[in-house]
Amino acid sequence: MQTPPVLESRPPDLPTRPALPSTKPTRPWVTYAVIAVCAFVFLGLNMESNPDTWEALEKWGVCSPDKVWKGAYWSLISSVAVHRAIWHLAFNMYWLAVLGTRLEYAIGSIWYLVLLLAAAVVSSGCELAVADTTGHGASGVVYAIFGFMLVLRDRFPGFREVVSRQTIQLFIAWLVICMATTYMNVWQVGNAAHLSGLLFGSAIAAVFVLKYKRALLVPALITLVLVSVVPVFWCPWSTTWLGVQATRAYVAGNNEQAIDYYGRLISKAPNAAWAYYNRGCSYYELGEDEKAKADFSQAAKIDPKYTLPGRKPGNNKESQ
């Protein structure tokens, strides 16, 4: 008589879906570093005698839009570390600590850093395209982290603990409130950075982790990235960008191109006296005195400072 087989006391182990580690294998050094840098920049900026000037802001990482379009591309990332108000710093650093540490444990410090840098470029680039400035602060990056974890909260139990129903309501409500106050001209907020960060983080999680509807989401993600990157080099709807290109053309001696850029700028900003004056300088260089005179007269009509004695066309060229 054969001995009956011994039954296993439990079924064999089955593969399980990814989950956050129950113990912390490493410290979230990237999150700690970002918080430290933001705090350091905040203290440094607020110790400046005039912290709201472009000179002070550029010293600490926020370049003016014309500087970005002239090659200061690092400002897309460095501007994320700059916070002018203590409440702004506290809000962003709190959520970076709450959400960022959990995310860094889940995907590892290297991929987490890549996500932060990419989110900084996307959110700053979209803000530049919409508002003629990169903005400042880590809100766009925080929204990217939130979007990433929101999409994956059912996959990773650890995400659900911090991206609770109350957290979701808070982030969505804050997004809507900021849009409303900006629309009503009560308070100007970097809404493009917030929204693009949210969309970018959500799309990254859906495409690369869930692999959900990639045929639809991959083109959408590529489009979002292009929308954020292309305006850094080509932004013809922006009067600031047009002014930068016109000045470059004038300095290079290409007055015909400068006149074209100034003309497009004036069509968007008909009260830009400096643009009329500068276009007049280009006309003067080409020997078209009547057109130059007309532009100089229009500039003086808009702003009397352009009638100051001693101004000579082409010598004291104005910049935006």
C-alpha positions as CSV (number, residue, x, y, z in Angstrom):
1,M,0.0,0.0,0.0
2,Q,1.4,3.3,-1.0
3,T,1.8,6.1,1.4
4,P,-0.5,9.0,0.5
5,P,1.2,12.2,-0.5
6,V,1.7,14.8,2.3
7,L,-0.4,17.9,1.6
8,E,1.3,21.3,1.8
9,S,0.3,23.3,4.8
10,R,-0.2,26.4,2.5
11,P,-0.3,27.0,-1.2
12,P,2.9,27.8,-3.0
13,D,3.9,31.4,-3.2
14,L,2.4,33.2,-6.1
15,P,3.8,36.3,-7.8
16,T,2.4,39.5,-6.3
17,R,2.0,42.9,-7.8
18,P,4.5,45.6,-6.8
19,A,4.1,47.2,-3.4
20,L,5.9,49.7,-1.4
21,P,8.6,48.2,0.9
22,S,7.5,47.8,4.4
23,T,10.8,48.9,5.7
24,K,12.9,51.8,4.4
25,P,16.0,50.4,2.7
26,T,17.6,53.9,2.3
27,R,16.9,57.4,3.2
28,P,15.2,59.7,0.7
29,W,18.3,61.7,0.1
30,V,17.0,63.5,-3.0
31,T,13.9,64.8,-1.2
32,Y,16.0,65.9,1.7
33,A,18.4,67.7,-0.6
34,V,15.7,69.5,-2.5
35,I,14.1,70.7,0.7
36,A,17.5,71.9,2.0
37,V,18.3,73.7,-1.3
38,C,14.9,75.4,-1.3
39,A,15.3,76.5,2.3
40,F,18.8,77.9,1.6
41,V,17.6,79.8,-1.5
42,F,14.7,81.2,0.5
43,L,17.0,82.6,3.2
44,G,19.5,83.9,0.7
45,L,16.9,85.7,-1.4
46,N,15.2,87.3,1.5
47,M,18.4,88.6,2.8
48,E,18.8,90.6,-0.3
49,S,18.2,94.4,0.1
50,N,15.6,94.3,-2.8
51,P,14.5,90.6,-3.2
52,D,11.8,91.4,-5.7
53,T,14.1,92.8,-8.3
54,W,15.2,90.8,-11.3
55,E,18.8,91.3,-10.2
56,A,18.2,89.5,-6.9
57,L,15.9,86.9,-8.5
58,E,18.4,86.1,-11.2
59,K,21.2,85.8,-8.6
60,W,19.2,83.0,-6.9
61,G,17.9,81.2,-10.0
62,V,14.9,83.0,-11.6
63,C,15.9,84.5,-14.9
64,S,13.8,87.0,-16.7
65,P,12.0,85.6,-19.8
66,D,14.3,87.5,-22.2
67,K,17.3,86.0,-20.5
68,V,15.8,82.5,-20.9
69,W,15.2,83.2,-24.6
70,K,18.8,84.4,-24.8
71,G,20.1,81.1,-23.5
72,A,19.6,80.9,-19.7
73,Y,17.8,77.6,-20.0
74,W,19.0,76.4,-16.6
75,S,16.4,78.7,-15.1
76,L,13.7,76.2,-16.1
77,I,15.1,74.0,-13.3
78,S,16.7,76.5,-10.9
79,S,13.5,78.6,-10.6
80,V,11.8,75.6,-8.9
81,A,14.0,76.2,-5.8
82,V,13.0,79.8,-5.4
83,H,10.2,80.8,-3.1
84,R,9.5,84.4,-2.1
85,A,6.9,83.9,0.6
86,I,7.3,81.7,3.7
87,W,3.8,80.2,3.3
88,H,4.7,79.2,-0.3
89,L,7.9,77.5,0.8
90,A,6.1,75.8,3.8
91,F,3.3,74.5,1.6
92,N,5.5,73.1,-1.1
93,M,8.1,71.6,1.3
94,Y,5.4,70.0,3.4
95,W,3.9,68.1,0.5
96,L,7.3,67.4,-0.9
97,A,8.2,65.7,2.4
98,V,4.8,63.9,2.7
99,L,4.5,62.7,-1.0
100,G,8.1,62.9,-2.2
101,T,9.6,60.7,0.4
102,R,7.1,58.0,-0.2
103,L,7.6,58.2,-3.9
104,E,11.4,58.1,-3.7
105,Y,11.2,54.9,-1.6
106,A,8.9,53.4,-4.2
107,I,10.8,54.1,-7.4
108,G,14.3,54.7,-6.2
109,S,16.3,57.9,-5.9
110,I,17.6,58.0,-9.5
111,W,14.3,57.7,-11.2
112,Y,12.8,60.0,-8.7
113,L,15.4,62.6,-9.5
114,V,14.8,62.2,-13.2
115,L,11.0,62.7,-12.6
116,L,11.7,65.9,-10.6
117,L,14.0,67.4,-13.3
118,A,11.6,66.5,-16.1
119,A,8.7,67.9,-14.2
120,A,10.6,71.1,-13.6
121,V,11.3,71.6,-17.3
122,V,7.8,70.8,-18.3
123,S,6.0,73.0,-15.7
124,S,8.4,75.9,-16.2
125,G,8.3,75.6,-19.9
126,C,4.5,75.7,-20.0
127,E,4.4,78.7,-17.7
128,L,6.9,80.5,-20.0
129,A,4.7,79.7,-23.0
130,V,1.5,81.0,-21.3
131,A,2.7,83.8,-19.0
132,D,6.0,85.1,-20.5
133,T,7.8,83.9,-17.3
134,T,9.1,80.6,-15.9
135,G,7.5,81.5,-12.6
136,H,9.1,80.3,-9.4
137,G,8.5,77.7,-6.7
138,A,8.2,74.0,-6.6
139,S,4.4,73.8,-7.0
140,G,4.5,72.4,-10.5
141,V,6.9,69.7,-9.4
142,V,4.7,68.9,-6.4
143,Y,1.7,68.6,-8.6
144,A,3.6,66.2,-10.9
145,I,4.4,64.0,-7.8
146,F,0.8,64.2,-6.8
147,G,-0.4,63.2,-10.3
148,F,2.0,60.3,-10.5
149,M,0.9,58.9,-7.1
150,L,-2.8,59.6,-7.8
151,V,-2.8,57.4,-10.9
152,L,-1.0,54.6,-9.0
153,R,-2.7,54.8,-5.6
154,D,-4.7,51.6,-6.3
155,R,-1.5,49.8,-7.3
156,F,0.6,50.8,-4.3
157,P,-1.1,50.7,-0.9
158,G,1.5,53.0,0.5
159,F,0.4,55.7,-2.0
160,R,-3.2,55.5,-0.9
161,E,-2.2,56.2,2.7
162,V,-0.9,59.7,1.7
163,V,-3.0,60.4,-1.4
164,S,-6.2,60.1,0.6
165,R,-9.6,61.5,-0.4
166,Q,-8.9,64.6,1.6
167,T,-5.6,65.1,-0.1
168,I,-7.1,64.8,-3.5
169,Q,-9.9,67.3,-2.7
170,L,-7.3,69.7,-1.4
171,F,-5.1,69.6,-4.5
172,I,-8.0,69.9,-6.9
173,A,-9.6,72.7,-4.9
174,W,-6.3,74.6,-4.7
175,L,-5.9,74.2,-8.5
176,V,-9.4,75.6,-9.1
177,I,-9.0,78.5,-6.6
178,C,-5.7,79.6,-8.1
179,M,-7.2,79.6,-11.6
180,A,-10.2,81.6,-10.4
181,T,-8.2,84.2,-8.5
182,T,-5.9,84.7,-11.6
183,Y,-8.9,85.0,-13.9
184,M,-10.4,87.7,-11.6
185,N,-7.0,89.5,-11.4
186,V,-7.1,89.1,-7.6
187,W,-3.9,87.1,-7.4
188,Q,-1.6,86.0,-10.2
189,V,-0.6,82.3,-9.9
190,G,1.4,80.0,-12.1
191,N,-1.6,77.9,-13.2
192,A,0.1,76.6,-16.3
193,A,2.9,75.1,-14.1
194,H,0.4,73.5,-11.8
195,L,-1.8,72.0,-14.5
196,S,1.1,70.9,-16.7
197,G,2.8,69.3,-13.7
198,L,-0.3,67.4,-12.8
199,L,-0.9,66.2,-16.3
200,F,2.8,65.2,-16.8
201,G,3.1,63.2,-13.6
202,S,-0.2,61.4,-14.3
203,A,0.8,60.6,-17.9
204,I,4.2,59.3,-16.9
205,A,2.6,56.9,-14.3
206,A,0.0,55.7,-16.8
207,V,2.4,55.2,-19.7
208,F,5.5,53.7,-18.0
209,V,4.0,52.0,-14.9
210,L,0.5,51.0,-15.7
211,K,1.1,50.8,-19.5
212,Y,-2.5,52.0,-19.8
213,K,-3.8,52.9,-23.3
214,R,-0.4,53.7,-24.5
215,A,-1.5,54.3,-28.1
216,L,-3.5,57.3,-26.8
217,L,-1.4,58.5,-23.9
218,V,2.1,58.3,-25.5
219,P,1.2,60.9,-28.2
220,A,-0.5,63.0,-25.6
221,L,2.6,62.9,-23.4
222,I,4.9,63.8,-26.4
223,T,2.6,66.7,-27.2
224,L,2.8,68.0,-23.6
225,V,6.6,67.8,-23.7
226,L,6.7,69.6,-27.0
227,V,4.3,72.3,-25.7
228,S,6.7,72.9,-22.8
229,V,10.0,72.7,-24.7
230,V,9.3,74.4,-28.1
231,P,8.4,77.8,-26.6
232,V,11.8,77.9,-25.0
233,F,13.2,78.4,-28.5
234,W,10.3,79.6,-30.6
235,C,7.4,81.6,-29.1
236,P,6.0,84.0,-31.7
237,W,2.8,84.7,-29.7
238,S,4.9,86.4,-27.0
239,T,5.7,90.1,-27.2
240,T,8.8,89.5,-25.1
241,W,10.1,86.8,-27.5
242,L,9.4,89.0,-30.5
243,G,11.3,91.8,-28.8
244,V,14.3,89.6,-28.1
245,Q,14.4,88.4,-31.7
246,A,14.0,91.9,-33.1
247,T,16.9,93.1,-30.9
248,R,19.1,90.3,-32.0
249,A,18.3,91.1,-35.7
250,Y,19.1,94.8,-35.1
251,V,22.4,94.1,-33.4
252,A,23.3,91.7,-36.2
253,G,22.6,94.4,-38.7
254,N,19.6,92.7,-40.2
255,N,17.3,95.7,-40.1
256,E,14.7,94.2,-42.5
257,Q,14.2,91.2,-40.1
258,A,14.2,93.6,-37.1
259,I,11.4,95.7,-38.7
260,D,9.4,92.5,-39.3
261,Y,9.6,91.4,-35.7
262,Y,8.9,94.9,-34.4
263,G,5.9,95.1,-36.7
264,R,4.5,91.8,-35.3
265,L,5.1,92.9,-31.8
266,I,3.4,96.3,-32.4
267,S,0.3,94.5,-33.8
268,K,0.1,92.6,-30.4
269,A,1.1,95.6,-28.2
270,P,0.1,98.8,-30.0
271,N,1.1,101.0,-27.1
272,A,4.7,99.7,-26.9
273,A,6.4,103.0,-27.4
274,W,9.9,101.4,-27.2
275,A,9.0,99.1,-30.1
276,Y,8.0,102.0,-32.3
277,Y,11.2,103.8,-31.4
278,N,13.4,100.8,-32.1
279,R,11.7,100.1,-35.4
280,G,12.3,103.7,-36.3
281,C,16.0,103.1,-35.6
282,S,15.9,100.2,-38.1
283,Y,14.2,102.3,-40.7
284,Y,16.7,105.1,-40.1
285,E,19.6,102.6,-40.6
286,L,18.0,101.7,-44.0
287,G,17.7,105.3,-45.0
288,E,13.9,105.3,-44.9
289,D,13.7,108.6,-43.1
290,E,9.9,109.2,-43.5
291,K,9.0,105.8,-42.0
292,A,11.6,106.4,-39.2
293,K,10.1,109.8,-38.5
294,A,6.6,108.4,-38.3
295,D,7.7,105.8,-35.8
296,F,9.7,108.3,-33.7
297,S,6.6,110.5,-33.6
298,Q,4.3,107.7,-32.6
299,A,6.7,106.6,-29.9
300,A,6.8,110.2,-28.5
301,K,3.0,110.4,-28.7
302,I,2.7,107.3,-26.5
303,D,5.5,108.1,-24.1
304,P,6.9,111.7,-24.0
305,K,10.3,110.5,-22.9
306,Y,11.1,109.6,-26.5
307,T,11.1,113.4,-27.3
308,L,14.0,114.1,-25.0
309,P,16.6,116.4,-26.7
310,G,19.8,114.8,-27.8
311,R,18.3,111.4,-28.8
312,K,19.7,110.3,-32.1
313,P,18.3,107.5,-34.1
314,G,20.3,104.3,-33.8
315,N,22.6,105.5,-31.0
316,N,20.6,105.0,-27.8
317,K,18.5,102.0,-28.9
318,E,15.9,101.0,-26.3
319,S,15.4,97.5,-25.1
320,Q,12.3,96.0,-23.6
